[in-house]
Amino acid sequence: MLRYALACACLLALTGCGARMIKLQEYPLDPTLLPPIAVTGTVEVQNEQPDTQPAALQSYGGTTLQSTLNAVTDVMVKQTEEELGKHGKVAAGNPKKISLKVDSLVSHYIAFYYKSTIEYDVTLGDGQHFHKSVHHGSGSPLQDIDGCIAEGVLELLKDQRVVAYLHS
């Protein structure tokens, strides 16, 4: 009987273990964080990340939260388009293109707190190419992941190379 009780206790302890695919979502940015952006022409934002294999975004306590880098990039693309729609002051001009490719998004648990980093590549329609690394922190693992994507969008749209390109 004692063995049976121990086996049941072990199974209960392992119930939360394993990998779990999560649905990423846009984490809303405070509208005061971005100033108006002068945009000359329409802007197309593209997802250039082809990787659709599951990737571990956060692992703690026997549970791994997963998504794909393509899905992470897709959320970033959509949020970039939305923020440009809210903050972009569009004037007539040639169309613009921004291509994004998230290389990694990893969240680590650090004593009652989660700290994440998103690494991504940006290619502008004029040929400029650069890499960005952005950090975020939160008390919730899912908010940390979604918030890190939003923080990446914020830093992208504040980058002077992007701002100058959109205005050119």
matplotlib code that plots the C-alpha trace (Angstrom):
import matplotlib.pyplot as plt

x = [0.0, 2.9, 4.4, 1.1, 0.8, 4.4, 3.8, 0.6, 2.5, 5.2, 2.7, 1.0, 4.3, 5.1, 1.7, 2.9, 6.1, 6.8, 6.7, 3.7, 3.0, 1.8, -0.3, 1.6, -0.3, 0.3, 1.1, -0.2, 2.3, 1.5, 0.7, 2.9, 6.0, 6.3, 6.2, 4.6, 6.7, 7.0, 6.4, 6.9, 4.9, 3.2, 5.1, 5.1, 6.4, 7.5, 8.2, 11.5, 11.8, 11.2, 11.8, 8.5, 10.1, 9.2, 11.7, 11.9, 11.1, 11.1, 11.8, 11.3, 10.0, 9.9, 7.7, 8.9, 6.9, 7.4, 6.5, 8.2, 10.5, 8.2, 5.2, 7.3, 8.3, 4.7, 3.5, 6.3, 5.4, 1.7, 2.5, 4.9, 2.2, -0.3, 2.1, 2.9, -0.8, -1.3, 1.9, 2.7, 2.0, 1.9, 2.8, 2.9, 6.1, 7.7, 6.7, 8.9, 9.7, 10.9, 11.8, 12.1, 13.6, 13.6, 16.6, 15.8, 13.5, 14.4, 12.9, 14.8, 13.3, 15.4, 14.0, 10.3, 11.0, 11.4, 13.9, 13.8, 15.9, 14.7, 17.4, 16.3, 17.5, 16.1, 16.5, 15.2, 14.1, 17.1, 19.5, 20.4, 20.7, 21.3, 20.9, 19.1, 19.0, 16.3, 15.7, 12.4, 11.4, 8.1, 6.7, 4.7, 6.2, 3.7, 3.7, 7.4, 7.5, 4.7, 6.1, 9.6, 8.2, 6.4, 9.6, 11.4, 8.8, 9.2, 13.0, 12.7, 10.4, 12.7, 15.8, 17.2, 18.0, 14.4, 13.0, 15.3, 14.4, 10.7, 11.0, 13.2]
y = [0.0, 2.4, 1.7, 2.5, 5.8, 6.8, 6.0, 8.1, 11.0, 10.8, 10.9, 13.9, 15.7, 15.1, 16.2, 19.7, 18.5, 18.5, 20.8, 23.0, 25.0, 28.5, 30.9, 34.2, 37.4, 41.1, 42.8, 46.3, 49.2, 52.4, 54.9, 57.5, 55.4, 56.2, 59.7, 60.3, 58.8, 60.7, 58.1, 58.9, 56.3, 53.1, 50.6, 46.8, 44.7, 41.1, 38.0, 36.6, 33.7, 30.4, 28.2, 26.5, 24.0, 24.2, 26.3, 26.5, 30.0, 29.4, 26.4, 26.2, 23.7, 20.8, 22.7, 24.2, 26.8, 26.5, 28.3, 28.6, 31.5, 32.0, 32.6, 34.9, 36.9, 37.0, 38.6, 41.1, 41.9, 42.4, 44.6, 46.7, 47.2, 48.2, 50.6, 52.2, 52.6, 54.3, 56.5, 56.9, 60.3, 59.2, 61.5, 60.7, 58.9, 55.7, 52.5, 51.3, 47.7, 46.3, 42.7, 41.0, 37.7, 36.7, 34.6, 33.8, 34.6, 33.2, 33.9, 32.8, 32.6, 34.6, 34.5, 35.4, 37.2, 36.4, 38.1, 37.6, 38.6, 38.8, 38.8, 39.8, 40.9, 43.9, 44.5, 47.8, 48.3, 50.5, 47.6, 48.4, 45.3, 45.2, 43.0, 44.0, 42.5, 43.7, 42.8, 42.6, 41.5, 40.6, 38.6, 36.4, 34.0, 34.5, 38.3, 38.2, 36.5, 38.6, 41.8, 41.1, 40.9, 44.3, 45.7, 44.6, 46.5, 49.6, 49.5, 48.9, 51.9, 54.1, 53.1, 56.2, 54.1, 52.9, 56.4, 58.0, 55.3, 55.7, 59.5, 59.3]
z = [0.0, 0.8, -2.6, -4.3, -2.4, -3.3, -7.0, -7.0, -5.2, -7.9, -10.7, -9.2, -8.8, -12.5, -13.8, -14.6, -16.2, -19.9, -22.9, -23.6, -26.8, -25.9, -28.0, -28.2, -28.1, -28.4, -25.2, -25.5, -25.3, -23.4, -26.1, -24.5, -25.0, -28.8, -30.2, -33.6, -36.4, -39.7, -42.4, -46.1, -48.1, -47.1, -45.0, -45.4, -42.6, -43.4, -41.5, -42.7, -40.2, -41.9, -38.8, -37.7, -35.4, -31.7, -29.7, -25.9, -24.8, -21.0, -18.8, -15.1, -12.6, -15.1, -17.6, -20.8, -22.7, -26.4, -29.6, -33.0, -34.0, -37.0, -34.6, -32.4, -35.5, -36.7, -33.5, -33.7, -37.4, -36.5, -33.5, -35.5, -38.1, -35.4, -33.7, -37.1, -37.6, -34.3, -34.3, -38.0, -39.6, -43.2, -46.1, -49.8, -51.0, -52.1, -50.3, -47.5, -46.4, -43.0, -42.8, -39.3, -38.3, -34.6, -33.9, -30.3, -27.4, -24.0, -20.6, -17.4, -13.9, -11.3, -7.7, -8.1, -11.4, -15.1, -17.3, -21.1, -24.1, -27.7, -30.5, -33.9, -37.3, -39.2, -42.9, -44.3, -47.9, -48.6, -47.8, -44.2, -42.1, -38.3, -35.3, -32.1, -28.6, -26.2, -22.6, -20.6, -17.1, -15.4, -12.5, -14.9, -17.4, -20.2, -19.7, -19.8, -23.2, -24.7, -23.1, -24.5, -28.0, -27.4, -26.0, -29.1, -31.3, -29.1, -29.5, -33.2, -33.8, -31.6, -33.5, -35.4, -38.5, -38.7, -38.0, -40.6, -43.2, -42.7, -43.1, -46.2]

ax = plt.figure().add_subplot(projection="3d")
ax.plot(x, y, z, "-o")
ax.set_aspect("equal")
plt.show()
